């Protein structure tokens, strides 16, 4: 065999070995870990609404403010005081003093301060891989370049669309439009990380499934 042919065969063999190594590495990663960027820092949320319609005569909240359990947040004219059910942070408040409100108006949304976690939405086609207790590596956009250890704490029994009230998948013509559903998964960090003020910020999670 000519020397040139030997070199070509050697190069081909090296390329094949490298290709197989890359393929095996990808195969091993995809079967050992599940990753998604569809994750955010979140918390148990409480929406405060008035029980009756009327003018908002007292308002003590603004977005970003810390509140204590039973702290008075607001009051509608001739109505009871509206109080925070937990210690936490006001993450949303779209009303103003003297505005006429009704039970459909959210006076404030309170995020429970001692119950902040990372929430990931997992596609239904992958949810069978996810189990409570699996170890997770979490990357937070608020802490670039850092990785945090965590674990799968809980898997919701209903889809994200069911939680949001959007369950329509049939058209008026009777044809079916299949939509891949997302199932919320709660991931708790095993490390003491300051997450206050980061609710709603993005995260990436890598779950060890094997």
C-alpha positions in Angstrom: 0.0 0.0 0.0 1.3 3.4 -0.9 2.3 5.8 1.8 -0.3 8.4 0.6 -3.1 5.8 0.9 -2.0 4.9 4.4 -2.1 8.5 5.5 -5.6 8.9 4.0 -6.8 5.8 5.9 -5.3 7.0 9.1 -6.9 10.4 8.8 -10.3 8.8 8.0 -9.9 6.5 11.0 -9.1 9.5 13.3 -12.2 11.4 11.9 -14.4 8.4 12.5 -13.1 8.0 16.1 -13.6 11.7 16.8 -17.1 11.6 15.3 -18.0 8.6 17.4 -16.7 10.3 20.5 -18.7 13.4 19.9 -21.8 11.4 19.1 -21.4 9.3 22.3 -20.8 12.4 24.4 -23.9 14.0 23.0 -25.9 10.7 23.5 -24.6 10.3 27.1 -25.4 14.0 27.9 -28.9 13.8 26.4 -29.7 10.6 28.3 -28.1 11.6 31.6 -29.2 15.3 31.8 -32.2 17.3 30.8 -31.7 21.0 30.3 -34.1 23.9 29.7 -34.0 27.7 29.7 -37.7 27.9 30.3 -37.2 28.7 34.0 -37.5 31.7 36.3 -37.1 32.7 39.9 -40.6 32.6 41.4 -42.4 32.3 44.7 -45.8 31.5 46.1 -48.0 34.5 45.0 -51.0 35.9 46.7 -53.4 38.3 44.9 -55.1 40.8 47.1 -58.6 41.9 45.8 -61.4 43.9 47.4 -64.6 42.1 48.5 -66.8 45.0 47.3 -66.7 47.7 44.7 -65.9 51.3 45.6 -63.4 54.1 45.9 -59.9 53.2 47.1 -59.6 55.5 50.1 -56.4 54.0 51.5 -53.4 52.6 49.7 -50.1 51.7 51.4 -48.4 49.6 48.7 -46.0 50.1 45.9 -44.2 47.6 43.7 -40.9 46.4 45.2 -41.9 47.2 48.8 -41.5 44.7 51.6 -44.6 43.9 53.6 -45.3 42.0 56.8 -48.0 39.5 57.6 -51.3 41.3 58.6 -49.9 44.7 57.5 -52.7 46.9 56.2 -52.3 47.4 52.4 -55.4 49.2 51.4 -59.1 49.9 52.1 -62.1 50.4 49.9 -64.7 53.0 51.0 -67.2 51.3 53.4 -65.2 48.1 53.1 -62.8 46.1 55.4 -59.0 46.7 55.5 -57.1 44.6 53.1 -54.0 43.0 54.7 -51.0 41.0 53.5 -51.5 37.3 54.3 -47.7 36.7 54.5 -44.3 38.3 54.9 -43.2 39.1 51.4 -42.7 41.6 48.6 -45.1 43.5 46.5 -44.4 42.3 42.9 -47.3 44.0 41.2 -49.7 46.9 42.0 -51.6 48.7 39.2 -54.1 50.7 41.2 -53.9 54.3 42.5 -55.5 56.1 45.5 -59.1 57.2 44.9 -59.5 54.8 42.0 -62.9 53.1 41.8 -62.2 49.3 42.1 -64.1 46.1 42.1 -63.4 42.5 43.1 -62.0 41.9 39.6 -59.1 44.4 40.4 -55.9 43.2 41.9 -54.9 45.7 44.6 -51.5 44.0 44.9 -49.7 40.7 44.2 -47.5 39.6 47.1 -44.6 37.1 46.7 -44.0 35.1 49.9 -40.6 36.1 51.1 -39.4 32.9 52.7 -40.7 30.6 49.9 -38.7 31.7 46.8 -37.6 29.0 44.3 -36.9 28.3 40.7 -39.9 27.3 38.6 -39.2 25.4 35.3 -41.8 24.6 32.7 -41.1 21.1 31.2 -42.7 19.9 28.0 -45.1 17.0 28.4 -43.0 14.9 26.1 -40.1 15.1 28.6 -41.9 15.1 32.0 -41.6 11.4 32.5 -37.9 11.8 32.9 -38.3 14.2 35.8 -38.7 12.9 39.4 -38.8 14.5 42.8 -35.4 14.5 44.4 -33.3 14.6 41.3 -30.2 16.8 41.5 -30.2 20.0 39.5 -27.5 22.5 38.4 -29.0 26.0 38.3 -27.6 29.0 36.4 -29.2 32.4 37.2 -29.0 35.3 34.8 -28.7 37.6 37.8 -25.4 35.7 38.8 -23.7 35.2 35.5 -20.9 32.6 35.4 -22.0 30.9 38.6 -23.7 27.5 39.1 -25.8 26.5 42.1 -26.8 23.1 43.4 -30.5 22.3 43.8 -33.0 19.5 43.5 -36.4 18.8 42.1 -38.8 19.5 45.0 -42.2 19.1 43.3 -43.9 18.4 40.0 -47.3 20.0 39.4 -50.2 17.6 38.6 -51.7 20.0 36.0 -50.3 21.8 33.0 -49.4 25.5 32.8 -52.3 26.1 30.4 -54.8 24.6 33.0 -53.3 26.9 35.7 -53.7 29.9 33.5 -57.3 28.9 32.5 -56.3 28.5 28.8 -57.4 25.0 27.9 -58.9 25.5 24.4 -57.4 23.2 21.8 -60.4 22.7 19.5 -61.4 25.1 16.8 -65.0 26.0 16.0 -64.8 23.9 12.9 -64.3 20.8 15.0 -60.7 20.3 13.9 -58.1 19.6 16.6 -54.9 21.6 17.0 -52.4 19.7 19.0 -50.3 21.9 21.3 -47.5 20.6 23.4 -48.3 21.3 27.0 -46.0 22.6 29.7 -45.9 21.2 33.3 -44.5 23.4 36.1 -41.7 21.9 38.2 -40.5 23.4 41.4 -36.7 23.4 42.0 -35.3 24.4 45.4 -31.7 25.6 45.8 -29.5 23.6 48.2 -27.3 26.7 48.7 -28.1 29.9 50.6 -28.5 32.3 47.7 -30.1 35.7 48.0 -33.1 35.6 45.7 -35.1 38.5 47.2 -35.7 41.1 44.5 -35.0 38.6 41.7 -38.5 37.2 41.2 -39.3 37.0 37.5 -35.6 36.9 36.5 -34.5 34.1 34.1 -32.7 30.9 34.9 -31.4 27.8 33.2 -31.7 24.4 34.8 -29.8 21.1 34.1 -31.5 18.1 35.8 -29.7 14.9 36.3 -32.2 12.3 35.1 -30.0 9.2 35.5 
